[in-house]
Amino acid sequence: MNHRSLALIFLVVLVSTAARAQQPDLVFHSLGQDSREQIHITWHSHGDADRLEVTKANDPNFEKATLITGAGLSVENQDDIFSGQNYYRHEARLDDLDHGTDYLFRVGDTSLSDVHRFRTAGGFGTFHFIHMSDVHAYPPIGGRVKKAQALVEQAQKKEKDIEFIVFTGDLTAWGAEYSHWHELASAPFVSDYPIAATPGNHDYYTSNATTVDERFFNAVLSHPDNGASVAPNTTYWFKVNGAVFISLNSEARATEAVDAQKAWVKQVVEENPAQYYIVYTHRGFFDGSGSSVSKTSTYNLYGKWLEALQVDLVLAGHEHVYVRTKPLQEGKVSSDGLGTVYITANQIGDRGRQATSTPGELCAAIHGEGSSTSMISVITVSDTGIEGKMFDADGKEFDTYTIPARRAPELDSFDPQEYINAFSVEPQPPELTRGLLRFQPQGYERVRRIDLFDSQNHEWVYASFAPSQHQEQEEFGPLVPGQTYDFDLEILLKDGQTKHATLSLVNRLDAGTYDKLRVENEEGKVWLRWINHFVTSEIERIEVQVNGDWSIRLAADATETDITEGIRRGSNTITFGVLDRYETWYVKETLAYEYTAPSPGTFESEPTSGCAGCRTPGASPRSSAWWWILALVLLYGKRGRQRPLWHGPRKEERRKSLFYA
């Protein structure tokens, strides 16, 4: 082989090594407190410029991916956690994801990780998860992680819609060894599911089994920041549909740590109503490897206390023998079948133990056949109860069970159509350049975005926002005072549905009203009168017209006007109009009025419409000498027949009246 070939091989090796050096490592994801829309993602790399790409599962080529970099990531250089390892720890906490939706993500810089997957919770209904424990990932014995993968694949055959994995400790053989975490992270199930883990004693160990603390676990995994202050990230809780999951740290065994965790769990249960409460930790509450199934020191610390809180299910590991108890209350079998069920999981790999042949009265199921016994469980949570199946890598089931629900299910009271029907729009005084979109605050957590469009042109967006808790209104605009608007309302729900509605807005304020519009004769004059309830700031003027050729303009607060000048003998038409400040006729009402010349010795009564909208003419005029003069003028005046008593407004004045428009 010549020197050129050697150089080429050397170059390929260098490039390959560099690529591997930049490959992200220890990529894990876990559920956030609200599993409907929150996911935590962590990874390690040798650079601080990594990015996260997230997209929905129907975009496998990441063409529509959201790119998260810089301030969207938490980046920390860690060179003092794992011996000989200097890396950047990256963390992203995704929020506001769509409910019940499948997602993909990948991370890295010049070299990207494999694609990872997760599904957000739907919020209600049945779901499935895996319970596994004690894999003790250890590179010299690669069969442990491979066995775990085989078990997960068997679980996928039993339930296709598994959403996450609860891992009750001893993820690694020695938590201080970086290669052990790498071994675990290489398993395909780590890419396929969020991991809700609690630390085991092995996750605290150095290579000589010296116990350190949770630093190794915390450097790799991220969980919600809602745990007990004495054990952040190893104690936490999250909710999936109707169940609250709570992680206890059984390695934090000092009295003050136990007391703090008890107080914290009690607070979580009291403040977060749910149909089920599921607690998980590493050290088992019952051991089935002795002469009989027995309570452990962990039970003595927490057992009766969890039963008093009415915790439904407690998951653990550590003992390497499968044990499931009957429902317990106050340390005894519950008389009504409702109590706390404890499950201790088998290990996975080569460290199993033999189960006792005398399970005892508290035990409902037990299994352990020696070192090679490897099992996991698929657990289904529904409105009626919790069901479980425990099986081996061949799919053979060794235990099945049902824990009946002791609380009513959380019903989905959210009706999308009812939610959108509650929307309304209204003007916003005093300028009227903005409007208010009003809606109900209930259901805000189900809504991703609300858009208010112009009905004729969706490129004109008046508002676009995500509602927040307790929010009941959103300002929108710009608007022009006095105009009428038609809107399209579009609501994008977090479950992927889109709802539509149409809304209309007359962008003006209520101008008030009037009452008892009437015609009255008084002392030889004809008056039009009314009771004024108008909002004068919204009224430009009041205008009265008689017989189409006589009119008068009045102030907004007027209550009467003399219309004698426009009256004719016989039939008269009187129009009452109100012009608002937007130059729009707010009111137009017409009265018919019959005028008859008075006879000698009589006096004219007072005709009236009685009220606004009435059309009934009044009675005959009263008699007076003045009316005789009026009659003579009508009969012999120069203006001729059927003309008003006096000239109406000049032609140019009439043109200014909007009645003539």
C-alpha positions as CSV (number, residue, x, y, z in Angstrom):
1,M,0.0,0.0,0.0
2,N,1.5,3.4,-1.0
3,H,1.8,6.5,1.2
4,R,-1.1,8.2,-0.7
5,S,-3.5,5.4,0.2
6,L,-2.3,5.4,3.8
7,A,-2.8,9.2,4.0
8,L,-6.4,8.8,2.5
9,I,-7.3,6.1,5.1
10,F,-5.9,8.3,7.9
11,L,-7.9,11.2,6.6
12,V,-11.1,9.2,6.5
13,V,-10.4,7.9,10.1
14,L,-9.9,11.5,11.3
15,V,-13.1,12.7,9.6
16,S,-15.1,9.8,11.1
17,T,-13.6,10.4,14.5
18,A,-14.5,14.1,14.4
19,A,-18.0,13.3,13.3
20,R,-18.4,10.9,16.2
21,A,-17.0,13.5,18.6
22,Q,-19.7,15.9,17.5
23,Q,-22.5,13.4,17.7
24,P,-24.9,14.3,20.6
25,D,-24.9,11.7,23.4
26,L,-27.3,10.7,26.2
27,V,-30.4,12.1,24.5
28,F,-33.4,11.5,26.9
29,H,-36.8,13.0,27.1
30,S,-39.4,13.0,29.9
31,L,-42.9,14.2,30.6
32,G,-43.6,17.7,31.9
33,Q,-46.0,18.4,34.7
34,D,-48.8,18.9,32.2
35,S,-48.2,15.9,29.9
36,R,-50.8,17.2,27.4
37,E,-48.4,19.9,26.3
38,Q,-45.0,19.7,28.1
39,I,-41.9,17.7,27.4
40,H,-38.4,17.9,28.8
41,I,-35.4,17.1,26.5
42,T,-31.8,16.7,27.6
43,W,-28.6,15.7,25.8
44,H,-24.8,16.1,26.0
45,S,-22.4,17.3,23.3
46,H,-19.0,18.7,22.9
47,G,-20.2,22.1,21.7
48,D,-22.4,24.8,23.0
49,A,-24.1,25.7,19.7
50,D,-26.5,22.8,19.4
51,R,-30.0,23.2,18.2
52,L,-33.3,21.3,18.7
53,E,-35.6,20.5,15.8
54,V,-39.2,19.6,16.7
55,T,-42.0,18.7,14.3
56,K,-45.1,16.6,14.1
57,A,-45.0,13.0,13.1
58,N,-46.6,13.7,9.7
59,D,-43.4,15.7,8.8
60,P,-40.7,12.9,8.9
61,N,-38.3,15.0,6.8
62,F,-38.5,17.9,9.3
63,E,-39.5,20.3,6.5
64,K,-41.9,22.2,8.9
65,A,-39.8,21.8,12.0
66,T,-39.5,24.4,14.7
67,L,-35.9,25.3,15.4
68,I,-34.9,26.0,19.0
69,T,-31.5,27.5,19.7
70,G,-29.7,30.0,21.9
71,A,-31.9,31.4,24.6
72,G,-34.4,28.6,24.0
73,L,-32.0,26.2,25.5
74,S,-30.3,25.8,28.8
75,V,-26.6,25.0,28.3
76,E,-24.1,24.2,31.0
77,N,-20.5,23.1,30.7
78,Q,-20.0,20.2,33.1
79,D,-16.5,18.9,33.6
80,D,-16.8,17.8,37.3
81,I,-19.6,15.3,37.3
82,F,-18.3,12.2,35.4
83,S,-14.6,11.4,35.8
84,G,-12.7,12.3,32.6
85,Q,-15.8,13.7,30.9
86,N,-16.0,17.4,29.7
87,Y,-19.2,18.1,27.9
88,Y,-22.0,20.6,27.5
89,R,-25.4,19.6,29.0
90,H,-28.3,20.9,26.9
91,E,-31.8,21.1,28.1
92,A,-35.1,22.2,26.5
93,R,-38.5,22.4,28.1
94,L,-41.1,22.4,25.5
95,D,-44.5,23.9,26.3
96,D,-47.8,24.6,24.6
97,L,-47.7,21.5,22.4
98,D,-50.8,20.1,20.8
99,H,-52.8,17.7,23.0
100,G,-52.8,14.0,22.0
101,T,-50.3,14.6,19.2
102,D,-47.3,12.6,18.0
103,Y,-44.1,14.5,17.6
104,L,-40.5,13.9,16.4
105,F,-37.3,15.7,17.4
106,R,-33.6,15.6,16.9
107,V,-30.7,17.5,18.3
108,G,-27.1,18.5,17.5
109,D,-25.0,20.9,15.6
110,T,-23.1,19.7,12.5
111,S,-24.1,16.2,13.3
112,L,-27.6,15.4,14.4
113,S,-28.9,12.7,16.7
114,D,-31.2,9.9,15.7
115,V,-34.9,10.9,15.6
116,H,-36.7,10.6,18.9
117,R,-40.5,10.3,19.3
118,F,-43.2,11.2,21.9
119,R,-46.9,11.6,22.2
120,T,-48.5,14.2,24.3
121,A,-51.5,13.1,26.5
122,G,-55.0,13.8,25.3
123,G,-56.3,15.0,28.7
124,F,-59.1,12.4,29.1
125,G,-59.7,8.7,28.7
126,T,-57.6,5.5,28.6
127,F,-53.8,5.4,28.3
128,H,-51.1,2.8,28.6
129,F,-47.6,2.9,30.0
130,I,-44.7,0.5,30.7
131,H,-43.3,-0.2,34.2
132,M,-39.7,-1.5,34.1
133,S,-37.0,-1.6,36.8
134,D,-33.4,-2.6,37.5
135,V,-31.8,-2.8,34.1
136,H,-28.3,-2.0,35.6
137,A,-27.0,-0.9,32.2
138,Y,-23.4,-2.2,32.0
139,P,-21.4,-2.3,28.8
140,P,-19.5,-5.5,29.6
141,I,-22.9,-7.2,29.8
142,G,-24.7,-5.7,26.8
143,G,-27.4,-8.4,27.1
144,R,-29.2,-6.4,29.9
145,V,-30.2,-3.5,27.7
146,K,-30.9,-5.9,24.8
147,K,-33.3,-7.8,27.0
148,A,-35.0,-4.6,28.1
149,Q,-35.5,-3.8,24.4
150,A,-36.9,-7.2,23.7
151,L,-39.4,-6.8,26.5
152,V,-40.5,-3.3,25.2
153,E,-41.0,-4.8,21.8
154,Q,-43.2,-7.5,23.3
155,A,-45.1,-4.7,25.2
156,Q,-45.7,-3.0,21.9
157,K,-47.4,-6.1,20.5
158,K,-49.7,-6.2,23.5
159,E,-50.6,-2.5,23.4
160,K,-49.8,-0.4,20.4
161,D,-50.5,3.0,22.0
162,I,-48.0,3.0,24.8
163,E,-47.2,6.6,25.8
164,F,-44.3,6.5,28.2
165,I,-42.1,4.4,30.5
166,V,-42.0,4.5,34.3
167,F,-38.5,3.4,35.3
168,T,-38.2,2.6,39.0
169,G,-34.5,2.9,39.5
170,D,-31.2,1.3,38.9
171,L,-31.0,2.4,35.4
172,T,-27.3,1.8,35.5
173,A,-24.9,-0.5,37.3
174,W,-22.7,2.4,38.4
175,G,-24.2,5.9,38.0
176,A,-20.8,7.5,38.2
177,E,-19.7,5.8,35.0
178,Y,-20.6,7.8,31.9
179,S,-20.4,4.7,29.7
180,H,-23.2,3.0,31.6
181,W,-25.5,5.9,30.8
182,H,-24.4,5.8,27.2
183,E,-25.2,2.0,27.1
184,L,-28.7,2.7,28.3
185,A,-29.2,5.7,25.9
186,S,-28.4,3.5,22.9
187,A,-31.5,1.4,23.4
188,P,-34.2,2.2,20.8
189,F,-36.9,2.4,23.5
190,V,-35.1,5.5,24.9
191,S,-35.7,7.2,21.5
192,D,-39.3,5.9,21.3
193,Y,-40.7,6.9,24.7
194,P,-40.4,9.6,27.4
195,I,-38.8,8.1,30.5
196,A,-40.2,9.0,33.9
197,A,-37.4,7.7,36.1
198,T,-36.7,7.7,39.8
199,P,-33.1,7.0,41.0
200,G,-32.0,3.7,42.5
201,N,-29.0,3.0,44.7
202,H,-26.9,1.9,41.8
203,D,-27.5,5.2,40.1
204,Y,-25.6,6.8,43.1
205,Y,-22.7,4.3,43.0
206,T,-19.1,4.7,41.8
207,S,-17.3,1.8,40.3
208,N,-16.4,0.4,43.7
209,A,-20.0,0.7,44.9
210,T,-19.4,3.8,47.0
211,T,-22.6,5.8,47.3
212,V,-22.2,9.4,46.3
213,D,-25.5,11.2,45.5
214,E,-28.0,12.1,42.8
215,R,-25.6,14.2,40.7
216,F,-25.1,11.6,38.0
217,F,-28.9,11.0,37.6
218,N,-29.5,14.8,37.5
219,A,-26.8,15.4,34.9
220,V,-28.6,13.0,32.5
221,L,-32.3,13.4,33.1
222,S,-34.7,16.4,33.6
223,H,-38.0,16.2,35.3
224,P,-40.5,18.9,36.5
225,D,-39.4,21.4,39.0
226,N,-42.2,20.7,41.4
227,G,-40.7,18.2,43.9
228,A,-39.7,18.3,47.5
229,S,-37.0,20.9,48.2
230,V,-34.7,18.3,49.7
231,A,-34.7,16.2,46.5
232,P,-35.2,18.3,43.4
233,N,-35.5,16.5,40.0
234,T,-35.6,13.1,41.8
235,T,-39.0,13.9,43.4
236,Y,-41.6,15.4,41.1
237,W,-45.1,14.8,39.8
238,F,-46.9,15.0,36.6
239,K,-50.5,14.3,35.4
240,V,-51.6,12.1,32.5
241,N,-55.4,12.3,31.9
242,G,-57.1,11.3,35.1
243,A,-54.0,10.1,37.0
244,V,-51.3,11.9,39.0
245,F,-47.9,10.2,39.1
246,I,-45.6,11.0,42.0
247,S,-41.9,10.1,42.2
248,L,-40.4,9.5,45.7
249,N,-36.7,9.3,46.2
250,S,-36.2,6.2,48.4
251,E,-32.4,6.9,48.5
252,A,-33.0,10.1,50.5
253,R,-33.6,8.2,53.7
254,A,-32.6,10.7,56.4
255,T,-35.4,11.6,58.8
256,E,-35.7,15.2,57.6
257,A,-35.7,14.1,53.9
258,V,-38.5,11.5,54.6
259,D,-40.6,14.0,56.5
260,A,-40.1,16.6,53.8
261,Q,-41.2,14.2,51.1
262,K,-44.2,13.1,53.1
263,A,-45.4,16.7,53.5
264,W,-44.8,17.3,49.8
265,V,-46.7,14.3,48.6
266,K,-49.6,15.2,50.9
267,Q,-49.7,18.6,49.4
268,V,-49.6,17.3,45.9
269,V,-52.6,15.0,46.5
270,E,-54.6,17.6,48.3
271,E,-54.0,20.3,45.6
272,N,-54.4,18.2,42.5
273,P,-57.7,16.4,42.3
274,A,-57.5,13.2,40.2
275,Q,-59.2,9.9,39.8
276,Y,-56.0,8.0,40.5
277,Y,-52.8,8.6,42.4
278,I,-49.8,6.4,41.4
279,V,-46.6,6.7,43.5
280,Y,-43.3,5.2,42.3
281,T,-39.9,4.8,43.9
282,H,-36.9,2.4,43.7
283,R,-36.8,0.5,47.0
284,G,-39.6,-2.1,47.2
285,F,-42.3,-2.0,49.9
286,F,-42.5,-5.8,49.9
287,D,-39.8,-8.4,49.4
288,G,-40.6,-11.8,48.0
289,S,-37.2,-13.4,48.2
290,G,-37.1,-14.4,51.8
291,S,-39.0,-17.1,53.7
292,S,-42.2,-15.3,52.9
293,V,-43.4,-12.0,51.5
294,S,-42.5,-9.3,54.0
295,K,-42.8,-5.6,54.5
296,T,-39.6,-3.7,54.0
297,S,-38.1,-0.7,55.8
298,T,-39.5,1.5,53.0
299,Y,-43.0,0.3,53.8
300,N,-42.4,1.2,57.4
301,L,-41.4,4.7,56.3
302,Y,-44.2,5.4,53.9
303,G,-46.7,2.5,53.7
304,K,-49.6,3.3,56.1
305,W,-49.2,7.0,55.3
306,L,-49.7,6.4,51.6
307,E,-52.7,4.2,52.4
308,A,-54.2,7.0,54.5
309,L,-53.8,9.3,51.4
310,Q,-55.7,6.8,49.4
311,V,-52.9,6.3,46.9
312,D,-54.2,3.6,44.4
313,L,-50.9,2.0,43.2
314,V,-47.3,2.1,44.4
315,L,-44.6,0.9,41.9
316,A,-41.1,-0.1,43.0
317,G,-38.1,-2.4,42.2
318,H,-34.9,-3.2,44.0
319,E,-35.8,-6.6,45.4
320,H,-35.5,-8.4,42.0
321,V,-38.6,-10.5,42.7
322,Y,-42.1,-9.7,41.4
323,V,-44.6,-9.1,44.2
324,R,-48.2,-7.7,43.9
325,T,-50.2,-7.2,47.1
326,K,-53.9,-7.2,47.7
327,P,-55.4,-3.8,48.3
328,L,-54.2,-2.7,51.8
329,Q,-55.5,-0.3,54.4
330,E,-53.6,0.4,57.6
331,G,-51.2,-2.4,56.7
332,K,-54.0,-5.0,56.4
333,V,-56.0,-6.4,53.5
334,S,-58.9,-4.0,52.8
335,S,-62.3,-5.3,53.8
336,D,-64.1,-3.6,50.9
337,G,-61.5,-4.4,48.2
338,L,-60.5,-0.7,47.9
339,G,-57.0,0.2,49.1
340,T,-53.4,0.7,48.1
341,V,-51.8,-2.0,45.8
342,Y,-48.0,-2.4,45.9
343,I,-46.0,-3.9,43.1
344,T,-42.4,-4.7,43.2
345,A,-41.0,-5.3,39.7
346,N,-38.6,-8.0,38.5
347,Q,-35.2,-7.0,37.4
348,I,-34.1,-7.2,33.7
349,G,-30.9,-9.1,32.8
350,D,-29.0,-11.6,35.0
351,R,-29.6,-10.6,38.6
352,G,-33.0,-12.1,39.3
353,R,-33.8,-14.0,42.5
354,Q,-35.9,-16.9,43.5
355,A,-39.3,-16.1,44.8
356,T,-40.5,-17.6,48.1
357,S,-43.0,-20.5,48.1
358,T,-45.0,-19.0,51.0
359,P,-46.4,-15.7,49.8
360,G,-48.5,-15.0,52.9
361,E,-51.9,-13.4,53.3
362,L,-51.0,-9.9,52.0
363,C,-49.7,-11.2,48.6
364,A,-51.8,-11.5,45.5
365,A,-49.1,-12.6,43.1
366,I,-45.4,-13.4,43.2
367,H,-42.9,-14.5,40.6
368,G,-39.1,-15.1,40.5
369,E,-37.3,-18.0,38.9
370,G,-33.7,-17.1,39.5
371,S,-31.0,-15.0,37.9
372,S,-32.4,-14.9,34.4
373,T,-35.9,-13.8,35.3
374,S,-36.6,-10.7,33.3
375,M,-40.1,-9.1,33.2
376,I,-41.9,-5.8,32.6
377,S,-45.5,-4.8,32.8
378,V,-47.9,-2.9,30.7
379,I,-50.4,-0.9,32.8
380,T,-53.7,0.5,31.4
381,V,-55.5,3.3,33.2
382,S,-59.2,3.8,32.3
383,D,-62.3,5.4,33.8
384,T,-63.2,2.1,35.4
385,G,-59.9,1.0,36.9
386,I,-56.2,0.2,36.5
387,E,-55.4,-3.0,34.7
388,G,-51.9,-4.7,34.4
389,K,-50.1,-7.4,32.6
390,M,-46.7,-8.7,33.6
391,F,-44.9,-10.9,31.0
392,D,-41.5,-12.0,29.7
393,A,-39.7,-11.4,26.5
394,D,-41.7,-14.2,24.8
395,G,-44.9,-12.5,25.7
396,K,-45.9,-15.1,28.3
397,E,-48.0,-13.5,31.0
398,F,-47.3,-14.3,34.6
399,D,-49.7,-11.9,36.2
400,T,-52.8,-9.9,35.3
401,Y,-54.9,-7.8,37.6
402,T,-57.5,-5.1,37.8
403,I,-57.6,-2.4,40.5
404,P,-61.1,-0.9,40.6
405,A,-61.6,2.8,40.6
406,R,-62.5,4.3,43.9
407,R,-63.2,7.8,42.6
408,A,-65.4,9.0,39.8
409,P,-63.7,9.8,36.5
410,E,-62.8,13.3,35.4
411,L,-65.4,14.1,32.8
412,D,-64.5,16.2,29.8
413,S,-66.9,19.1,30.3
414,F,-65.3,21.1,27.5
415,D,-67.7,21.5,24.5
416,P,-65.9,23.2,21.6
417,Q,-69.1,24.4,20.0
418,E,-70.4,25.8,23.3
419,Y,-67.0,27.5,23.8
420,I,-67.1,29.2,20.4
421,N,-70.7,30.2,20.7
422,A,-69.9,32.2,23.8
423,F,-67.7,34.7,21.9
424,S,-69.0,38.2,21.2
425,V,-67.6,41.6,20.1
426,E,-68.4,45.1,21.3
427,P,-67.2,48.6,20.9
428,Q,-64.6,50.0,23.2
429,P,-65.3,53.6,24.3
430,P,-64.6,56.4,24.2
431,E,-62.5,56.6,21.0
432,L,-64.0,53.4,19.3
433,T,-60.7,52.8,17.5
434,R,-60.4,49.4,19.2
435,G,-62.9,46.7,20.0
436,L,-63.3,44.0,22.7
437,L,-63.6,40.3,21.9
438,R,-65.3,38.7,24.9
439,F,-65.3,34.9,25.7
440,Q,-65.5,32.5,28.7
441,P,-62.3,31.7,30.6
442,Q,-63.2,28.0,31.1
443,G,-61.4,25.8,28.6
444,Y,-58.5,28.2,27.9
445,E,-56.1,25.3,28.4
446,R,-57.7,23.5,25.5
447,V,-57.1,26.3,23.0
448,R,-53.9,26.9,21.1
449,R,-54.8,30.1,19.2
450,I,-57.7,32.4,18.5
451,D,-57.7,34.5,15.3
452,L,-60.1,37.2,14.3
453,F,-60.1,37.9,10.6
454,D,-61.9,40.3,8.3
455,S,-64.7,38.1,6.7
456,Q,-63.8,39.3,3.2
457,N,-60.0,39.2,3.5
458,H,-58.2,36.8,5.8
459,E,-55.0,38.7,5.3
460,W,-56.4,41.4,7.5
461,V,-56.0,40.0,11.0
462,Y,-57.6,42.0,13.8
463,A,-56.4,39.7,16.7
464,S,-54.3,36.6,17.1
465,F,-53.5,35.3,20.6
466,A,-53.4,32.3,22.9
467,P,-55.9,32.7,25.8
468,S,-54.5,32.7,29.3
469,Q,-56.0,31.5,32.6
470,H,-58.8,33.7,33.8
471,Q,-58.7,35.8,30.6
472,E,-62.2,36.9,29.5
473,Q,-61.5,39.5,26.8
474,E,-59.0,40.6,24.2
475,E,-58.6,44.0,22.6
476,F,-58.5,44.1,18.8
477,G,-58.3,46.6,16.0
478,P,-57.7,49.1,14.5
479,L,-61.4,50.2,13.9
480,V,-63.1,53.2,12.4
481,P,-65.8,54.8,14.6
482,G,-69.3,54.3,13.2
483,Q,-68.5,51.5,10.8
484,T,-70.1,48.1,10.7
485,Y,-67.7,45.1,10.6
486,D,-68.1,41.4,9.8
487,F,-65.5,39.0,11.2
488,D,-64.5,35.4,10.9
489,L,-63.5,33.9,14.2
490,E,-61.2,30.9,14.0
491,I,-60.2,28.8,17.1
492,L,-57.4,26.3,16.8
493,L,-57.7,23.7,19.6
494,K,-54.8,21.8,21.0
495,D,-56.3,18.5,19.9
496,G,-55.9,19.6,16.3
497,Q,-59.6,20.6,15.7
498,T,-60.4,24.0,14.2
499,K,-63.7,25.8,14.9
500,H,-65.2,28.7,13.1
501,A,-67.9,31.4,13.8
502,T,-69.0,34.7,12.3
503,L,-69.4,37.9,14.4
504,S,-70.6,41.3,13.5
505,L,-69.9,44.7,15.2
506,V,-71.7,48.0,14.8
507,N,-68.8,50.2,16.0
508,R,-70.9,52.8,17.8
509,L,-72.2,53.3,21.3
510,D,-75.9,53.1,22.4
511,A,-77.5,56.4,21.6
512,G,-80.5,56.0,23.9
513,T,-84.1,56.2,22.9
514,Y,-87.3,58.3,23.2
515,D,-90.9,57.8,24.2
516,K,-94.4,59.2,23.7
517,L,-94.0,61.0,20.4
518,R,-97.1,63.1,20.0
519,V,-98.8,66.1,18.4
520,E,-100.4,68.7,20.7
521,N,-102.3,71.9,20.0
522,E,-101.8,74.6,22.6
523,E,-102.8,78.2,22.5
524,G,-103.3,78.3,18.8
525,K,-100.0,76.5,18.0
526,V,-99.3,72.9,16.9
527,W,-96.4,71.2,18.8
528,L,-94.6,68.0,18.3
529,R,-93.4,66.7,21.7
530,W,-91.5,63.6,23.0
531,I,-89.8,62.3,26.1
532,N,-86.0,62.4,25.5
533,H,-83.8,59.5,26.7
534,F,-81.0,60.1,24.2
535,V,-77.4,60.0,25.0
536,T,-76.6,63.5,23.8
537,S,-72.9,62.9,23.3
538,E,-73.9,60.3,20.6
539,I,-76.5,62.4,18.8
540,E,-75.6,65.0,16.2
541,R,-79.1,66.5,16.0
542,I,-82.8,65.9,15.9
543,E,-84.7,66.9,12.8
544,V,-88.5,67.3,12.2
545,Q,-90.1,67.5,8.8
546,V,-93.6,68.4,7.9
547,N,-95.2,67.5,4.6
548,G,-91.8,67.1,2.9
549,D,-91.2,70.8,2.4
550,W,-90.8,72.2,5.9
551,S,-88.2,71.1,8.4
552,I,-86.3,72.2,11.5
553,R,-83.1,71.1,13.2
554,L,-82.9,70.7,16.9
555,A,-80.3,70.1,19.6
556,A,-79.9,66.5,20.9
557,D,-81.5,67.3,24.2
558,A,-84.7,68.9,22.7
559,T,-88.1,67.6,23.9
560,E,-90.5,69.7,21.7
561,T,-90.8,71.9,18.6
562,D,-93.4,74.2,17.2
563,I,-94.5,72.8,13.8
564,T,-97.4,75.3,13.2
565,E,-95.5,76.8,10.3
566,G,-95.5,73.6,8.3
567,I,-99.1,72.5,9.0
568,R,-101.7,72.4,6.2
569,R,-105.4,72.0,6.3
570,G,-106.4,68.4,6.0
571,S,-103.9,65.5,6.1
572,N,-100.4,66.2,7.3
573,T,-97.3,63.9,7.4
574,I,-94.8,64.6,10.2
575,T,-91.4,62.9,10.2
576,F,-89.3,62.7,13.3
577,G,-85.6,61.9,12.7
578,V,-82.5,61.5,14.9
579,L,-79.0,61.7,13.3
580,D,-76.2,60.2,15.3
581,R,-72.6,61.4,15.5
582,Y,-71.6,59.0,12.7
583,E,-73.9,60.8,10.2
584,T,-76.3,57.9,10.3
585,W,-80.1,58.2,10.8
586,Y,-80.5,56.5,14.1
587,V,-84.3,57.0,14.2
588,K,-87.0,57.8,11.7
589,E,-90.7,57.8,12.6
590,T,-93.7,59.2,10.8
591,L,-97.0,60.4,12.2
592,A,-100.2,61.2,10.3
593,Y,-102.0,64.3,11.6
594,E,-105.4,65.5,10.3
595,Y,-105.9,69.3,10.6
596,T,-109.4,70.7,10.3
597,A,-110.2,74.4,10.4
598,P,-112.0,75.2,13.6
599,S,-115.7,76.1,13.7
600,P,-117.0,79.2,15.6
601,G,-117.4,78.7,19.3
602,T,-115.3,75.5,19.5
603,F,-111.9,74.9,20.8
604,E,-109.5,72.3,19.2
605,S,-108.6,69.3,21.3
606,E,-105.0,67.8,21.4
607,P,-104.4,65.1,18.8
608,T,-101.5,62.7,19.7
609,S,-99.8,59.6,18.6
610,G,-99.8,58.5,22.2
611,C,-96.2,57.1,22.1
612,A,-93.3,56.5,19.8
613,G,-94.4,54.5,16.9
614,C,-98.1,55.2,17.2
615,R,-99.9,56.5,14.1
616,T,-103.4,57.4,15.5
617,P,-104.4,61.1,14.8
618,G,-106.0,63.2,17.5
619,A,-109.5,64.8,17.9
620,S,-111.0,67.9,16.3
621,P,-109.5,71.4,16.9
622,R,-110.9,73.6,19.6
623,S,-112.7,76.8,18.7
624,S,-111.4,80.4,19.1
625,A,-111.5,83.6,17.2
626,W,-107.9,83.1,16.2
627,W,-108.9,80.1,14.2
628,W,-111.4,82.1,12.2
629,I,-108.6,84.4,11.1
630,L,-106.5,81.4,10.2
631,A,-109.4,79.9,8.1
632,L,-109.7,83.2,6.2
633,V,-106.0,83.2,5.4
634,L,-106.2,79.6,4.2
635,L,-109.2,80.3,2.0
636,Y,-108.1,83.6,0.5
637,G,-104.4,83.9,0.9
638,K,-102.1,84.5,-2.0
639,R,-100.3,81.2,-1.6
640,G,-103.3,79.3,-2.9
641,R,-104.8,76.0,-1.7
642,Q,-103.0,73.3,0.2
643,R,-100.0,75.5,1.0
644,P,-98.5,75.9,4.5
645,L,-99.4,78.9,6.5
646,W,-95.9,80.3,6.2
647,H,-93.1,79.7,3.8
648,G,-91.0,76.7,4.5
649,P,-87.2,76.7,4.4
650,R,-85.5,78.1,1.4
651,K,-84.6,75.6,-1.3
652,E,-80.9,75.7,-0.5
653,E,-81.6,75.1,3.2
654,R,-83.7,72.1,2.4
655,R,-80.8,70.6,0.5
656,K,-78.7,70.6,3.6
657,S,-81.2,68.5,5.4
658,L,-80.4,64.8,5.3
659,F,-84.1,64.2,4.9
660,Y,-83.6,65.4,1.3
661,A,-80.5,63.3,0.8
